[in-house]
Amino acid sequence: MAIDHARPHLESIAETLTLAIQLVDEDRRNVNSTEYVEAVSSVYAHAHDLHTKVEAILDLEASKVRFDKLELPDLSNQGS
């Protein structure tokens, strides 16, 4: 589940990071260009979104594990 949610972010991060690296390879002064700044901002935004999603998925999984470990009484036998 986490991998499925992460894939689009990882692909976008890879593409945008490649662009940023190419811009710097072409000319170090490109670090001041709008295109470079937007690329780095995009990498940050996707990384932040990815972190948030993965953290939520891991929290959900941990909650499921804790819930499964609870010893709850079987209420299905009680009358209506």
PDB file with SEQRES, HELIX, SHEET and CRYST1 records, atoms N, CA, C and O in Angstrom:
SEQRES   1 A   80  MET ALA ILE ASP HIS ALA ARG PRO HIS LEU GLU SER ILE          
SEQRES   2 A   80  ALA GLU THR LEU THR LEU ALA ILE GLN LEU VAL ASP GLU          
SEQRES   3 A   80  ASP ARG ARG ASN VAL ASN SER THR GLU TYR VAL GLU ALA          
SEQRES   4 A   80  VAL SER SER VAL TYR ALA HIS ALA HIS ASP LEU HIS THR          
SEQRES   5 A   80  LYS VAL GLU ALA ILE LEU ASP LEU GLU ALA SER LYS VAL          
SEQRES   6 A   80  ARG PHE ASP LYS LEU GLU LEU PRO ASP LEU SER ASN GLN          
SEQRES   7 A   80  GLY SER                                                      
HELIX    1 AA1 ALA A    2  GLU A   26  1                                  25    
HELIX    2 AA2 ARG A   28  ASN A   32  5                                   5    
HELIX    3 AA3 THR A   34  LYS A   69  1                                  36    
CRYST1    1.000    1.000    1.000  90.00  90.00  90.00 P 1           1          
ATOM      1  N   MET A   1       0.829  -1.191   0.000  1.00  0.00           N  
ATOM      2  CA  MET A   1       0.000   0.000   0.000  1.00  0.00           C  
ATOM      3  C   MET A   1       0.878   1.260   0.000  1.00  0.00           C  
ATOM      4  O   MET A   1       0.644   2.193  -0.768  1.00  0.00           O  
ATOM      5  N   ALA A   2       1.876   1.267   0.864  1.00  0.00           N  
ATOM      6  CA  ALA A   2       2.755   2.438   0.953  1.00  0.00           C  
ATOM      7  C   ALA A   2       3.506   2.639  -0.357  1.00  0.00           C  
ATOM      8  O   ALA A   2       3.681   3.770  -0.812  1.00  0.00           O  
ATOM      9  N   ILE A   3       3.944   1.547  -0.957  1.00  0.00           N  
ATOM     10  CA  ILE A   3       4.687   1.648  -2.218  1.00  0.00           C  
ATOM     11  C   ILE A   3       3.791   2.185  -3.325  1.00  0.00           C  
ATOM     12  O   ILE A   3       4.225   3.015  -4.123  1.00  0.00           O  
ATOM     13  N   ASP A   4       2.546   1.720  -3.381  1.00  0.00           N  
ATOM     14  CA  ASP A   4       1.616   2.204  -4.403  1.00  0.00           C  
ATOM     15  C   ASP A   4       1.371   3.703  -4.268  1.00  0.00           C  
ATOM     16  O   ASP A   4       1.297   4.417  -5.269  1.00  0.00           O  
ATOM     17  N   HIS A   5       1.246   4.176  -3.040  1.00  0.00           N  
ATOM     18  CA  HIS A   5       1.029   5.607  -2.815  1.00  0.00           C  
ATOM     19  C   HIS A   5       2.304   6.418  -3.042  1.00  0.00           C  
ATOM     20  O   HIS A   5       2.240   7.592  -3.408  1.00  0.00           O  
ATOM     21  N   ALA A   6       3.448   5.798  -2.826  1.00  0.00           N  
ATOM     22  CA  ALA A   6       4.720   6.509  -2.945  1.00  0.00           C  
ATOM     23  C   ALA A   6       5.188   6.648  -4.388  1.00  0.00           C  
ATOM     24  O   ALA A   6       5.849   7.626  -4.737  1.00  0.00           O  
ATOM     25  N   ARG A   7       4.849   5.678  -5.223  1.00  0.00           N  
ATOM     26  CA  ARG A   7       5.379   5.632  -6.590  1.00  0.00           C  
ATOM     27  C   ARG A   7       5.223   6.942  -7.369  1.00  0.00           C  
ATOM     28  O   ARG A   7       6.215   7.420  -7.919  1.00  0.00           O  
ATOM     29  N   PRO A   8       4.030   7.549  -7.447  1.00  0.00           N  
ATOM     30  CA  PRO A   8       3.922   8.804  -8.221  1.00  0.00           C  
ATOM     31  C   PRO A   8       4.821   9.916  -7.674  1.00  0.00           C  
ATOM     32  O   PRO A   8       5.408  10.682  -8.437  1.00  0.00           O  
ATOM     33  N   HIS A   9       4.920   9.995  -6.354  1.00  0.00           N  
ATOM     34  CA  HIS A   9       5.782  11.023  -5.759  1.00  0.00           C  
ATOM     35  C   HIS A   9       7.248  10.744  -6.077  1.00  0.00           C  
ATOM     36  O   HIS A   9       7.998  11.659  -6.418  1.00  0.00           O  
ATOM     37  N   LEU A  10       7.651   9.493  -5.967  1.00  0.00           N  
ATOM     38  CA  LEU A  10       9.045   9.141  -6.242  1.00  0.00           C  
ATOM     39  C   LEU A  10       9.410   9.399  -7.700  1.00  0.00           C  
ATOM     40  O   LEU A  10      10.504   9.879  -7.995  1.00  0.00           O  
ATOM     41  N   GLU A  11       8.489   9.080  -8.612  1.00  0.00           N  
ATOM     42  CA  GLU A  11       8.741   9.341 -10.033  1.00  0.00           C  
ATOM     43  C   GLU A  11       8.878  10.830 -10.294  1.00  0.00           C  
ATOM     44  O   GLU A  11       9.775  11.261 -11.019  1.00  0.00           O  
ATOM     45  N   SER A  12       7.992  11.613  -9.702  1.00  0.00           N  
ATOM     46  CA  SER A  12       8.051  13.065  -9.888  1.00  0.00           C  
ATOM     47  C   SER A  12       9.328  13.646  -9.279  1.00  0.00           C  
ATOM     48  O   SER A  12       9.969  14.513  -9.873  1.00  0.00           O  
ATOM     49  N   ILE A  13       9.690  13.164  -8.098  1.00  0.00           N  
ATOM     50  CA  ILE A  13      10.920  13.634  -7.460  1.00  0.00           C  
ATOM     51  C   ILE A  13      12.121  13.322  -8.352  1.00  0.00           C  
ATOM     52  O   ILE A  13      12.991  14.170  -8.548  1.00  0.00           O  
ATOM     53  N   ALA A  14      12.164  12.104  -8.890  1.00  0.00           N  
ATOM     54  CA  ALA A  14      13.297  11.702  -9.739  1.00  0.00           C  
ATOM     55  C   ALA A  14      13.387  12.583 -10.986  1.00  0.00           C  
ATOM     56  O   ALA A  14      14.472  13.040 -11.347  1.00  0.00           O  
ATOM     57  N   GLU A  15      12.258  12.819 -11.639  1.00  0.00           N  
ATOM     58  CA  GLU A  15      12.254  13.646 -12.856  1.00  0.00           C  
ATOM     59  C   GLU A  15      12.686  15.076 -12.551  1.00  0.00           C  
ATOM     60  O   GLU A  15      13.508  15.652 -13.264  1.00  0.00           O  
ATOM     61  N   THR A  16      12.130  15.638 -11.497  1.00  0.00           N  
ATOM     62  CA  THR A  16      12.420  17.030 -11.159  1.00  0.00           C  
ATOM     63  C   THR A  16      13.850  17.190 -10.660  1.00  0.00           C  
ATOM     64  O   THR A  16      14.509  18.185 -10.964  1.00  0.00           O  
ATOM     65  N   LEU A  17      14.328  16.223  -9.901  1.00  0.00           N  
ATOM     66  CA  LEU A  17      15.707  16.279  -9.423  1.00  0.00           C  
ATOM     67  C   LEU A  17      16.684  16.152 -10.584  1.00  0.00           C  
ATOM     68  O   LEU A  17      17.732  16.799 -10.593  1.00  0.00           O  
ATOM     69  N   THR A  18      16.341  15.321 -11.560  1.00  0.00           N  
ATOM     70  CA  THR A  18      17.173  15.194 -12.757  1.00  0.00           C  
ATOM     71  C   THR A  18      17.259  16.536 -13.488  1.00  0.00           C  
ATOM     72  O   THR A  18      18.335  16.940 -13.928  1.00  0.00           O  
ATOM     73  N   LEU A  19      16.130  17.218 -13.613  1.00  0.00           N  
ATOM     74  CA  LEU A  19      16.111  18.539 -14.251  1.00  0.00           C  
ATOM     75  C   LEU A  19      17.002  19.512 -13.483  1.00  0.00           C  
ATOM     76  O   LEU A  19      17.790  20.242 -14.086  1.00  0.00           O  
ATOM     77  N   ALA A  20      16.880  19.525 -12.158  1.00  0.00           N  
ATOM     78  CA  ALA A  20      17.682  20.447 -11.347  1.00  0.00           C  
ATOM     79  C   ALA A  20      19.173  20.159 -11.524  1.00  0.00           C  
ATOM     80  O   ALA A  20      19.974  21.088 -11.634  1.00  0.00           O  
ATOM     81  N   ILE A  21      19.543  18.898 -11.550  1.00  0.00           N  
ATOM     82  CA  ILE A  21      20.950  18.528 -11.725  1.00  0.00           C  
ATOM     83  C   ILE A  21      21.443  18.949 -13.109  1.00  0.00           C  
ATOM     84  O   ILE A  21      22.560  19.449 -13.244  1.00  0.00           O  
ATOM     85  N   GLN A  22      20.623  18.750 -14.128  1.00  0.00           N  
ATOM     86  CA  GLN A  22      21.000  19.155 -15.485  1.00  0.00           C  
ATOM     87  C   GLN A  22      21.207  20.661 -15.573  1.00  0.00           C  
ATOM     88  O   GLN A  22      22.133  21.126 -16.237  1.00  0.00           O  
ATOM     89  N   LEU A  23      20.348  21.419 -14.906  1.00  0.00           N  
ATOM     90  CA  LEU A  23      20.491  22.876 -14.916  1.00  0.00           C  
ATOM     91  C   LEU A  23      21.811  23.308 -14.293  1.00  0.00           C  
ATOM     92  O   LEU A  23      22.476  24.209 -14.803  1.00  0.00           O  
ATOM     93  N   VAL A  24      22.195  22.667 -13.190  1.00  0.00           N  
ATOM     94  CA  VAL A  24      23.458  23.009 -12.536  1.00  0.00           C  
ATOM     95  C   VAL A  24      24.637  22.543 -13.377  1.00  0.00           C  
ATOM     96  O   VAL A  24      25.657  23.228 -13.452  1.00  0.00           O  
ATOM     97  N   ASP A  25      24.501  21.369 -14.016  1.00  0.00           N  
ATOM     98  CA  ASP A  25      25.581  20.879 -14.878  1.00  0.00           C  
ATOM     99  C   ASP A  25      25.831  21.832 -16.040  1.00  0.00           C  
ATOM    100  O   ASP A  25      26.974  22.047 -16.443  1.00  0.00           O  
ATOM    101  N   GLU A  26      24.753  22.400 -16.576  1.00  0.00           N  
ATOM    102  CA  GLU A  26      24.887  23.325 -17.708  1.00  0.00           C  
ATOM    103  C   GLU A  26      25.611  24.602 -17.292  1.00  0.00           C  
ATOM    104  O   GLU A  26      26.483  25.102 -18.003  1.00  0.00           O  
ATOM    105  N   ASP A  27      25.229  25.115 -16.126  1.00  0.00           N  
ATOM    106  CA  ASP A  27      25.811  26.375 -15.655  1.00  0.00           C  
ATOM    107  C   ASP A  27      25.474  26.527 -14.179  1.00  0.00           C  
ATOM    108  O   ASP A  27      24.304  26.537 -13.795  1.00  0.00           O  
ATOM    109  N   ARG A  28      26.499  26.644 -13.365  1.00  0.00           N  
ATOM    110  CA  ARG A  28      26.273  26.765 -11.923  1.00  0.00           C  
ATOM    111  C   ARG A  28      25.418  27.985 -11.561  1.00  0.00           C  
ATOM    112  O   ARG A  28      24.767  28.002 -10.516  1.00  0.00           O  
ATOM    113  N   ARG A  29      25.421  28.981 -12.407  1.00  0.00           N  
ATOM    114  CA  ARG A  29      24.621  30.182 -12.130  1.00  0.00           C  
ATOM    115  C   ARG A  29      23.127  29.913 -12.247  1.00  0.00           C  
ATOM    116  O   ARG A  29      22.312  30.737 -11.832  1.00  0.00           O  
ATOM    117  N   ASN A  30      22.761  28.756 -12.814  1.00  0.00           N  
ATOM    118  CA  ASN A  30      21.349  28.406 -12.930  1.00  0.00           C  
ATOM    119  C   ASN A  30      20.670  28.192 -11.576  1.00  0.00           C  
ATOM    120  O   ASN A  30      19.443  28.141 -11.499  1.00  0.00           O  
ATOM    121  N   VAL A  31      21.466  28.067 -10.509  1.00  0.00           N  
ATOM    122  CA  VAL A  31      20.844  27.900  -9.191  1.00  0.00           C  
ATOM    123  C   VAL A  31      20.026  29.135  -8.805  1.00  0.00           C  
ATOM    124  O   VAL A  31      19.209  29.084  -7.886  1.00  0.00           O  
ATOM    125  N   ASN A  32      20.249  30.227  -9.503  1.00  0.00           N  
ATOM    126  CA  ASN A  32      19.478  31.446  -9.255  1.00  0.00           C  
ATOM    127  C   ASN A  32      18.310  31.596 -10.217  1.00  0.00           C  
ATOM    128  O   ASN A  32      17.539  32.549 -10.111  1.00  0.00           O  
ATOM    129  N   SER A  33      18.173  30.672 -11.147  1.00  0.00           N  
ATOM    130  CA  SER A  33      17.102  30.787 -12.141  1.00  0.00           C  
ATOM    131  C   SER A  33      15.770  30.347 -11.557  1.00  0.00           C  
ATOM    132  O   SER A  33      15.711  29.544 -10.626  1.00  0.00           O  
ATOM    133  N   THR A  34      14.711  30.888 -12.120  1.00  0.00           N  
ATOM    134  CA  THR A  34      13.360  30.533 -11.698  1.00  0.00           C  
ATOM    135  C   THR A  34      13.094  29.051 -11.905  1.00  0.00           C  
ATOM    136  O   THR A  34      12.461  28.408 -11.067  1.00  0.00           O  
ATOM    137  N   GLU A  35      13.573  28.509 -13.015  1.00  0.00           N  
ATOM    138  CA  GLU A  35      13.342  27.094 -13.326  1.00  0.00           C  
ATOM    139  C   GLU A  35      13.972  26.185 -12.262  1.00  0.00           C  
ATOM    140  O   GLU A  35      13.365  25.202 -11.838  1.00  0.00           O  
ATOM    141  N   TYR A  36      15.183  26.521 -11.842  1.00  0.00           N  
ATOM    142  CA  TYR A  36      15.865  25.722 -10.822  1.00  0.00           C  
ATOM    143  C   TYR A  36      15.148  25.841  -9.478  1.00  0.00           C  
ATOM    144  O   TYR A  36      14.919  24.837  -8.803  1.00  0.00           O  
ATOM    145  N   VAL A  37      14.799  27.048  -9.095  1.00  0.00           N  
ATOM    146  CA  VAL A  37      14.112  27.272  -7.820  1.00  0.00           C  
ATOM    147  C   VAL A  37      12.785  26.517  -7.800  1.00  0.00           C  
ATOM    148  O   VAL A  37      12.434  25.908  -6.790  1.00  0.00           O  
ATOM    149  N   GLU A  38      12.043  26.554  -8.915  1.00  0.00           N  
ATOM    150  CA  GLU A  38      10.776  25.826  -8.990  1.00  0.00           C  
ATOM    151  C   GLU A  38      11.003  24.313  -8.916  1.00  0.00           C  
ATOM    152  O   GLU A  38      10.219  23.599  -8.290  1.00  0.00           O  
ATOM    153  N   ALA A  39      12.057  23.829  -9.543  1.00  0.00           N  
ATOM    154  CA  ALA A  39      12.365  22.397  -9.508  1.00  0.00           C  
ATOM    155  C   ALA A  39      12.677  21.951  -8.079  1.00  0.00           C  
ATOM    156  O   ALA A  39      12.162  20.933  -7.616  1.00  0.00           O  
ATOM    157  N   VAL A  40      13.509  22.706  -7.395  1.00  0.00           N  
ATOM    158  CA  VAL A  40      13.867  22.351  -6.020  1.00  0.00           C  
ATOM    159  C   VAL A  40      12.650  22.454  -5.107  1.00  0.00           C  
ATOM    160  O   VAL A  40      12.474  21.619  -4.220  1.00  0.00           O  
ATOM    161  N   SER A  41      11.819  23.452  -5.307  1.00  0.00           N  
ATOM    162  CA  SER A  41      10.591  23.588  -4.515  1.00  0.00           C  
ATOM    163  C   SER A  41       9.649  22.413  -4.756  1.00  0.00           C  
ATOM    164  O   SER A  41       8.997  21.926  -3.832  1.00  0.00           O  
ATOM    165  N   SER A  42       9.587  21.966  -6.003  1.00  0.00           N  
ATOM    166  CA  SER A  42       8.748  20.823  -6.337  1.00  0.00           C  
ATOM    167  C   SER A  42       9.258  19.545  -5.674  1.00  0.00           C  
ATOM    168  O   SER A  42       8.469  18.746  -5.169  1.00  0.00           O  
ATOM    169  N   VAL A  43      10.565  19.355  -5.675  1.00  0.00           N  
ATOM    170  CA  VAL A  43      11.149  18.188  -5.005  1.00  0.00           C  
ATOM    171  C   VAL A  43      10.789  18.218  -3.525  1.00  0.00           C  
ATOM    172  O   VAL A  43      10.385  17.202  -2.959  1.00  0.00           O  
ATOM    173  N   TYR A  44      10.933  19.371  -2.905  1.00  0.00           N  
ATOM    174  CA  TYR A  44      10.612  19.506  -1.484  1.00  0.00           C  
ATOM    175  C   TYR A  44       9.141  19.192  -1.231  1.00  0.00           C  
ATOM    176  O   TYR A  44       8.813  18.453  -0.303  1.00  0.00           O  
ATOM    177  N   ALA A  45       8.256  19.752  -2.055  1.00  0.00           N  
ATOM    178  CA  ALA A  45       6.814  19.542  -1.859  1.00  0.00           C  
ATOM    179  C   ALA A  45       6.445  18.067  -2.007  1.00  0.00           C  
ATOM    180  O   ALA A  45       5.692  17.532  -1.194  1.00  0.00           O  
ATOM    181  N   HIS A  46       6.969  17.411  -3.037  1.00  0.00           N  
ATOM    182  CA  HIS A  46       6.671  15.992  -3.230  1.00  0.00           C  
ATOM    183  C   HIS A  46       7.255  15.145  -2.104  1.00  0.00           C  
ATOM    184  O   HIS A  46       6.620  14.193  -1.651  1.00  0.00           O  
ATOM    185  N   ALA A  47       8.448  15.480  -1.655  1.00  0.00           N  
ATOM    186  CA  ALA A  47       9.060  14.729  -0.556  1.00  0.00           C  
ATOM    187  C   ALA A  47       8.246  14.900   0.728  1.00  0.00           C  
ATOM    188  O   ALA A  47       8.069  13.946   1.485  1.00  0.00           O  
ATOM    189  N   HIS A  48       7.760  16.099   0.967  1.00  0.00           N  
ATOM    190  CA  HIS A  48       6.942  16.357   2.150  1.00  0.00           C  
ATOM    191  C   HIS A  48       5.633  15.572   2.071  1.00  0.00           C  
ATOM    192  O   HIS A  48       5.230  14.935   3.044  1.00  0.00           O  
ATOM    193  N   ASP A  49       4.967  15.616   0.910  1.00  0.00           N  
ATOM    194  CA  ASP A  49       3.717  14.862   0.727  1.00  0.00           C  
ATOM    195  C   ASP A  49       3.953  13.367   0.903  1.00  0.00           C  
ATOM    196  O   ASP A  49       3.158  12.673   1.537  1.00  0.00           O  
ATOM    197  N   LEU A  50       5.037  12.884   0.345  1.00  0.00           N  
ATOM    198  CA  LEU A  50       5.379  11.467   0.464  1.00  0.00           C  
ATOM    199  C   LEU A  50       5.602  11.096   1.927  1.00  0.00           C  
ATOM    200  O   LEU A  50       5.095  10.076   2.395  1.00  0.00           O  
ATOM    201  N   HIS A  51       6.347  11.908   2.638  1.00  0.00           N  
ATOM    202  CA  HIS A  51       6.597  11.658   4.056  1.00  0.00           C  
ATOM    203  C   HIS A  51       5.289  11.607   4.832  1.00  0.00           C  
ATOM    204  O   HIS A  51       5.090  10.715   5.656  1.00  0.00           O  
ATOM    205  N   THR A  52       4.403  12.551   4.577  1.00  0.00           N  
ATOM    206  CA  THR A  52       3.117  12.608   5.268  1.00  0.00           C  
ATOM    207  C   THR A  52       2.282  11.361   4.995  1.00  0.00           C  
ATOM    208  O   THR A  52       1.703  10.790   5.919  1.00  0.00           O  
ATOM    209  N   LYS A  53       2.215  10.932   3.728  1.00  0.00           N  
ATOM    210  CA  LYS A  53       1.431   9.748   3.380  1.00  0.00           C  
ATOM    211  C   LYS A  53       2.016   8.479   3.988  1.00  0.00           C  
ATOM    212  O   LYS A  53       1.283   7.663   4.547  1.00  0.00           O  
ATOM    213  N   VAL A  54       3.307   8.312   3.882  1.00  0.00           N  
ATOM    214  CA  VAL A  54       3.942   7.108   4.424  1.00  0.00           C  
ATOM    215  C   VAL A  54       3.790   7.072   5.940  1.00  0.00           C  
ATOM    216  O   VAL A  54       3.533   6.013   6.513  1.00  0.00           O  
ATOM    217  N   GLU A  55       3.945   8.208   6.586  1.00  0.00           N  
ATOM    218  CA  GLU A  55       3.776   8.268   8.036  1.00  0.00           C  
ATOM    219  C   GLU A  55       2.347   7.885   8.436  1.00  0.00           C  
ATOM    220  O   GLU A  55       2.152   7.162   9.413  1.00  0.00           O  
ATOM    221  N   ALA A  56       1.350   8.363   7.687  1.00  0.00           N  
ATOM    222  CA  ALA A  56      -0.038   8.018   7.981  1.00  0.00           C  
ATOM    223  C   ALA A  56      -0.291   6.522   7.770  1.00  0.00           C  
ATOM    224  O   ALA A  56      -0.989   5.889   8.563  1.00  0.00           O  
ATOM    225  N   ILE A  57       0.271   5.968   6.715  1.00  0.00           N  
ATOM    226  CA  ILE A  57       0.110   4.534   6.447  1.00  0.00           C  
ATOM    227  C   ILE A  57       0.763   3.713   7.552  1.00  0.00           C  
ATOM    228  O   ILE A  57       0.185   2.729   8.013  1.00  0.00           O  
ATOM    229  N   LEU A  58       1.947   4.101   7.976  1.00  0.00           N  
ATOM    230  CA  LEU A  58       2.633   3.379   9.048  1.00  0.00           C  
ATOM    231  C   LEU A  58       1.877   3.498  10.372  1.00  0.00           C  
ATOM    232  O   LEU A  58       1.799   2.532  11.132  1.00  0.00           O  
ATOM    233  N   ASP A  59       1.324   4.672  10.649  1.00  0.00           N  
ATOM    234  CA  ASP A  59       0.517   4.849  11.859  1.00  0.00           C  
ATOM    235  C   ASP A  59      -0.724   3.961  11.812  1.00  0.00           C  
ATOM    236  O   ASP A  59      -1.092   3.346  12.813  1.00  0.00           O  
ATOM    237  N   LEU A  60      -1.358   3.897  10.663  1.00  0.00           N  
ATOM    238  CA  LEU A  60      -2.540   3.050  10.503  1.00  0.00           C  
ATOM    239  C   LEU A  60      -2.176   1.588  10.736  1.00  0.00           C  
ATOM    240  O   LEU A  60      -2.890   0.869  11.433  1.00  0.00           O  
ATOM    241  N   GLU A  61      -1.073   1.157  10.157  1.00  0.00           N  
ATOM    242  CA  GLU A  61      -0.644  -0.237  10.323  1.00  0.00           C  
ATOM    243  C   GLU A  61      -0.319  -0.534  11.785  1.00  0.00           C  
ATOM    244  O   GLU A  61      -0.676  -1.599  12.288  1.00  0.00           O  
ATOM    245  N   ALA A  62       0.340   0.373  12.460  1.00  0.00           N  
ATOM    246  CA  ALA A  62       0.654   0.183  13.872  1.00  0.00           C  
ATOM    247  C   ALA A  62      -0.624   0.108  14.702  1.00  0.00           C  
ATOM    248  O   ALA A  62      -0.714  -0.686  15.639  1.00  0.00           O  
ATOM    249  N   SER A  63      -1.606   0.928  14.359  1.00  0.00           N  
ATOM    250  CA  SER A  63      -2.888   0.892  15.058  1.00  0.00           C  
ATOM    251  C   SER A  63      -3.595  -0.440  14.842  1.00  0.00           C  
ATOM    252  O   SER A  63      -4.181  -0.994  15.772  1.00  0.00           O  
ATOM    253  N   LYS A  64      -3.541  -0.953  13.618  1.00  0.00           N  
ATOM    254  CA  LYS A  64      -4.154  -2.250  13.335  1.00  0.00           C  
ATOM    255  C   LYS A  64      -3.495  -3.349  14.155  1.00  0.00           C  
ATOM    256  O   LYS A  64      -4.178  -4.224  14.688  1.00  0.00           O  
ATOM    257  N   VAL A  65      -2.168  -3.307  14.258  1.00  0.00           N  
ATOM    258  CA  VAL A  65      -1.441  -4.314  15.034  1.00  0.00           C  
ATOM    259  C   VAL A  65      -1.848  -4.230  16.503  1.00  0.00           C  
ATOM    260  O   VAL A  65      -2.098  -5.255  17.137  1.00  0.00           O  
ATOM    261  N   ARG A  66      -1.915  -3.010  17.047  1.00  0.00           N  
ATOM    262  CA  ARG A  66      -2.326  -2.845  18.444  1.00  0.00           C  
ATOM    263  C   ARG A  66      -3.752  -3.333  18.646  1.00  0.00           C  
ATOM    264  O   ARG A  66      -4.040  -3.983  19.651  1.00  0.00           O  
ATOM    265  N   PHE A  67      -4.642  -3.037  17.725  1.00  0.00           N  
ATOM    266  CA  PHE A  67      -6.034  -3.469  17.820  1.00  0.00           C  
ATOM    267  C   PHE A  67      -6.132  -4.985  17.785  1.00  0.00           C  
ATOM    268  O   PHE A  67      -6.878  -5.582  18.561  1.00  0.00           O  
ATOM    269  N   ASP A  68      -5.381  -5.607  16.887  1.00  0.00           N  
ATOM    270  CA  ASP A  68      -5.412  -7.068  16.775  1.00  0.00           C  
ATOM    271  C   ASP A  68      -4.887  -7.750  18.040  1.00  0.00           C  
ATOM    272  O   ASP A  68      -5.265  -8.885  18.330  1.00  0.00           O  
ATOM    273  N   LYS A  69      -4.033  -7.080  18.783  1.00  0.00           N  
ATOM    274  CA  LYS A  69      -3.479  -7.664  20.002  1.00  0.00           C  
ATOM    275  C   LYS A  69      -4.423  -7.543  21.201  1.00  0.00           C  
ATOM    276  O   LYS A  69      -4.222  -8.197  22.224  1.00  0.00           O  
ATOM    277  N   LEU A  70      -5.447  -6.706  21.068  1.00  0.00           N  
ATOM    278  CA  LEU A  70      -6.396  -6.550  22.173  1.00  0.00           C  
ATOM    279  C   LEU A  70      -7.192  -7.830  22.343  1.00  0.00           C  
ATOM    280  O   LEU A  70      -7.551  -8.482  21.362  1.00  0.00           O  
ATOM    281  N   GLU A  71      -7.463  -8.183  23.569  1.00  0.00           N  
ATOM    282  CA  GLU A  71      -8.301  -9.350  23.843  1.00  0.00           C  
ATOM    283  C   GLU A  71      -9.688  -8.835  24.200  1.00  0.00           C  
ATOM    284  O   GLU A  71      -9.975  -8.524  25.355  1.00  0.00           O  
ATOM    285  N   LEU A  72     -10.529  -8.753  23.198  1.00  0.00           N  
ATOM    286  CA  LEU A  72     -11.883  -8.243  23.394  1.00  0.00           C  
ATOM    287  C   LEU A  72     -12.840  -9.409  23.597  1.00  0.00           C  
ATOM    288  O   LEU A  72     -12.680 -10.460  22.977  1.00  0.00           O  
ATOM    289  N   PRO A  73     -13.832  -9.230  24.459  1.00  0.00           N  
ATOM    290  CA  PRO A  73     -14.811 -10.302  24.652  1.00  0.00           C  
ATOM    291  C   PRO A  73     -15.656 -10.472  23.393  1.00  0.00           C  
ATOM    292  O   PRO A  73     -15.911  -9.511  22.667  1.00  0.00           O  
ATOM    293  N   ASP A  74     -16.077 -11.690  23.151  1.00  0.00           N  
ATOM    294  CA  ASP A  74     -16.923 -11.979  21.995  1.00  0.00           C  
ATOM    295  C   ASP A  74     -18.343 -11.544  22.318  1.00  0.00           C  
ATOM    296  O   ASP A  74     -19.002 -12.160  23.156  1.00  0.00           O  
ATOM    297  N   LEU A  75     -18.822 -10.496  21.669  1.00  0.00           N  
ATOM    298  CA  LEU A  75     -20.153  -9.959  21.935  1.00  0.00           C  
ATOM    299  C   LEU A  75     -21.221 -10.545  21.025  1.00  0.00           C  
ATOM    300  O   LEU A  75     -22.397 -10.206  21.158  1.00  0.00           O  
ATOM    301  N   SER A  76     -20.833 -11.418  20.103  1.00  0.00           N  
ATOM    302  CA  SER A  76     -21.792 -11.972  19.135  1.00  0.00           C  
ATOM    303  C   SER A  76     -22.749 -12.955  19.794  1.00  0.00           C  
ATOM    304  O   SER A  76     -23.806 -13.234  19.228  1.00  0.00           O  
ATOM    305  N   ASN A  77     -22.424 -13.487  20.957  1.00  0.00           N  
ATOM    306  CA  ASN A  77     -23.292 -14.470  21.623  1.00  0.00           C  
ATOM    307  C   ASN A  77     -24.315 -13.840  22.532  1.00  0.00           C  
ATOM    308  O   ASN A  77     -25.202 -14.529  23.037  1.00  0.00           O  
ATOM    309  N   GLN A  78     -24.213 -12.550  22.751  1.00  0.00           N  
ATOM    310  CA  GLN A  78     -25.146 -11.886  23.655  1.00  0.00           C  
ATOM    311  C   GLN A  78     -26.479 -11.689  22.961  1.00  0.00           C  
ATOM    312  O   GLN A  78     -26.526 -11.390  21.767  1.00  0.00           O  
ATOM    313  N   GLY A  79     -27.563 -11.856  23.706  1.00  0.00           N  
ATOM    314  CA  GLY A  79     -28.927 -11.761  23.157  1.00  0.00           C  
ATOM    315  C   GLY A  79     -29.301 -10.349  22.768  1.00  0.00           C  
ATOM    316  O   GLY A  79     -28.674  -9.375  23.183  1.00  0.00           O  
ATOM    317  N   SER A  80     -30.363 -10.265  21.944  1.00  0.00           N  
ATOM    318  CA  SER A  80     -30.818  -8.944  21.519  1.00  0.00           C  
ATOM    319  C   SER A  80     -32.016  -8.525  22.285  1.00  0.00           C  
ATOM    320  O   SER A  80     -32.542  -7.434  22.061  1.00  0.00           O  
TER     321      SER A  80                                                      
END                                                                             
